[in-house]
Amino acid sequence: MTQPEPQYLIKKTGITLPLVGFYDTPDKSTFDPLLRSNTCVFANYKQWKNGKYTLITKEQYGCPGAGTWLCNVKTKSREDYIKFLADDEGLKANHELMGKWLDYVQPYKQQHDFLVIGPLNKKAYEYLKTVTFFVNPDQLSMLMIGAQLFSSPGDPQPVLAPFGSGCMQLISLFNDLDIPQAIIGATDMAMRKYIPHDILAFTVTKPLFNQLSGIGKGSYLGKRFIKELKKSRRLSRLSSKTYL
């Protein structure tokens, strides 16, 4: 299958940051240049913008959290994780709640030897699992409407905002990658220092990426709400310059 091109979506939303793919692949040679992950995967955010890729394996995954949630490698005991996340990081009100969360969430089940994160690669579309848009709040609202566009009452929620680490929000927190669904991500305080202060992540499954790429001229993207929003932002910028 050929990778779709979301050109109309990108043009109308004004997204300028490169789209980032999460790949589970048997062949790392398709990706070049490759960087090993030695810390948080988002430490390579600027490298992704420059066309480089992050390689993650069960042997070298950088952050222990990435090892746990992306590679299903046991990096801490359950008790140590509870103490670290609840006591050291203060991410849940008590040990019981932290333990329930740990028991509920499941690591991503890696299919091949190599996990790769970086710019979209047409040659590896077969192994693409999710696509991440890095967006400002206005663009996030536009993508959320796109995710809702084909959703019917009773369908799985098209947009989620689950608790978890930044790398989990790239893939692990999806229950079913075959469902058109999105996660609002980059809400993990530990990884936000690596990205601009006004940027969030909108990570979509492959089926939703295909849907978003097919949105055409008759949709909300060409209607008045987005035009009015863009106009208001232009006027706001002009007003700000007047008073500087």
C-alpha positions in Angstrom: 0.0 0.0 0.0 1.3 3.5 -0.9 1.7 6.0 1.9 -1.0 8.7 1.6 0.0 12.4 1.4 -2.0 14.7 3.7 -1.0 17.8 1.7 -4.4 19.5 1.9 -4.6 19.0 5.6 -1.1 20.3 6.2 -1.8 23.4 4.0 -5.0 24.3 5.6 -3.9 23.7 9.2 -0.6 25.6 8.7 1.4 22.8 10.3 5.1 23.4 9.6 6.8 20.8 11.8 7.6 17.5 10.1 5.3 14.6 10.8 7.0 11.8 12.8 6.4 8.1 12.4 6.7 5.3 14.8 7.9 2.1 13.0 8.2 -1.5 14.1 10.5 -2.9 11.4 12.7 -5.9 10.6 15.0 -3.8 8.4 16.7 -0.7 9.9 18.7 -0.1 6.7 15.7 1.8 5.3 16.3 4.6 7.8 19.3 6.9 7.6 20.9 8.4 9.5 20.1 6.4 12.6 20.8 7.6 16.2 20.8 5.4 19.3 18.6 6.4 22.1 20.7 7.2 25.3 18.1 9.1 27.2 14.4 10.2 26.7 13.4 9.6 23.1 12.2 13.2 22.8 15.8 14.4 23.4 16.1 13.7 19.6 13.2 16.0 18.7 15.5 18.5 17.0 17.2 15.6 15.2 13.8 14.4 13.8 13.3 17.9 12.5 16.6 17.5 10.7 15.7 14.3 9.0 17.3 11.9 11.4 15.9 8.8 13.2 16.0 7.3 16.6 16.7 3.5 16.9 15.3 1.6 19.9 16.0 -2.1 20.6 15.5 -4.4 23.5 19.3 -4.1 24.1 19.5 -0.3 23.9 16.5 1.8 24.7 17.8 4.7 26.7 15.3 5.7 29.3 14.1 2.7 31.5 10.5 3.8 30.8 11.0 3.4 27.1 12.5 -0.1 27.8 9.4 -1.0 29.8 6.6 0.5 27.7 8.1 0.3 24.2 10.2 -2.9 24.4 8.5 -4.8 27.2 11.8 -5.2 29.0 11.6 -5.4 32.8 13.7 -2.4 34.0 12.3 -2.1 37.5 10.3 -4.3 39.9 6.6 -3.4 40.4 7.3 -2.2 43.9 10.2 0.0 42.7 8.1 1.5 39.9 5.3 2.3 42.4 7.7 4.0 44.8 9.5 5.9 42.0 6.3 7.1 40.2 4.2 7.8 43.4 6.8 9.0 45.8 9.8 10.4 43.8 7.7 11.8 41.0 4.4 12.3 42.8 2.3 11.2 39.8 -0.5 9.5 41.8 -2.1 10.3 45.1 -1.0 7.0 46.8 0.7 3.7 46.2 -2.6 1.9 45.7 -3.7 4.1 42.8 -0.2 3.8 41.2 -0.3 0.1 41.5 -3.7 -0.1 39.9 -2.5 2.0 37.0 0.6 -0.2 36.6 -1.6 -3.3 36.5 -4.0 -1.9 34.0 -1.7 -0.5 31.3 0.1 -2.9 29.0 3.5 -2.4 27.2 3.6 -2.3 23.4 4.1 -5.7 22.0 7.1 -5.3 19.7 6.8 -7.4 16.5 10.2 -6.9 15.0 13.8 -6.3 16.2 13.8 -2.6 15.6 11.7 0.3 16.7 12.4 3.5 14.8 11.1 7.0 15.4 11.5 9.9 13.0 10.3 11.5 9.8 7.8 9.7 7.6 9.5 7.2 5.3 7.5 6.1 2.2 9.7 3.0 1.8 8.7 1.8 5.2 5.0 2.5 5.2 4.2 -1.2 5.7 5.8 -1.0 9.1 4.4 2.4 10.2 2.3 2.1 13.4 1.5 5.7 14.4 2.0 9.2 13.1 2.6 12.2 15.3 1.8 15.8 14.5 3.5 18.4 16.6 1.1 21.3 16.8 0.0 24.5 18.5 -3.4 24.7 20.2 -5.1 26.1 17.1 -3.8 23.3 15.0 -4.7 20.7 17.7 -8.3 21.9 17.5 -8.3 21.5 13.8 -6.9 17.9 14.0 -9.4 17.0 16.7 -12.3 17.9 14.3 -10.6 15.8 11.6 -10.5 12.8 14.0 -14.2 13.2 14.8 -15.2 13.6 11.1 -15.8 9.9 10.4 -16.8 8.9 13.9 -20.3 7.7 14.7 -22.0 7.6 18.1 -21.1 4.3 19.7 -17.7 4.0 18.0 -14.6 4.0 20.2 -13.7 7.5 21.3 -11.7 9.0 18.4 -9.5 11.2 20.6 -8.0 10.2 24.0 -5.9 12.1 26.5 -4.5 9.3 28.7 -2.1 9.5 31.6 1.3 8.1 30.8 4.8 8.9 29.7 5.6 10.8 26.5 6.8 7.6 24.8 3.8 5.7 25.9 1.6 8.3 24.3 3.3 7.5 21.0 2.0 4.0 20.9 1.6 2.0 24.1 -1.6 3.6 25.3 -3.6 2.6 22.2 -5.6 -0.5 22.9 -6.0 -1.3 19.3 -3.9 0.1 16.5 -6.4 -1.0 13.9 -9.0 1.6 15.2 -8.9 5.1 13.8 -8.0 6.9 17.0 -5.7 9.7 18.3 -3.9 10.5 21.5 -3.2 14.1 22.7 0.3 13.7 23.9 3.5 15.5 25.0 1.7 16.1 28.3 4.4 14.3 30.3 6.3 17.0 32.2 9.5 15.0 32.1 9.8 15.2 28.3 8.4 18.7 27.7 11.8 20.4 28.2 12.8 18.9 24.8 10.1 20.5 22.8 8.9 24.1 22.3 6.7 25.4 25.2 3.7 26.0 22.9 3.7 22.6 21.1 1.7 19.5 21.9 1.6 16.1 20.2 -1.3 14.6 18.3 -0.5 11.0 17.6 -2.8 9.0 15.3 -3.1 5.4 14.4 -2.4 4.4 10.8 -6.1 4.1 10.0 -6.8 7.6 11.2 -3.8 8.9 9.4 -5.3 7.5 6.2 -8.6 9.1 7.0 -7.0 12.5 7.7 -5.0 12.4 4.5 -8.2 11.9 2.5 -10.0 15.0 3.9 -10.8 17.2 0.9 -12.0 20.6 -0.1 -15.6 20.2 0.8 -14.8 19.6 4.5 -14.4 21.9 7.5 -10.9 22.7 6.4 -12.2 25.0 3.8 -15.1 26.5 5.8 -15.4 29.8 7.6 -14.4 28.8 11.2 -10.8 28.2 10.2 -10.7 31.2 8.0 -12.0 33.4 10.8 -9.5 31.9 13.3 -6.6 32.5 10.9 -7.8 36.1 10.4 -8.1 36.8 14.1 -4.5 35.5 14.6 -3.2 37.7 11.9 -5.0 40.8 13.4 -3.7 39.9 16.8 -0.1 39.7 15.6 -0.5 43.1 13.8 -1.9 44.6 17.0 0.9 43.3 19.1 3.5 44.8 16.7 1.7 48.1 16.9 2.2 48.4 20.6 5.8 47.1 20.8 
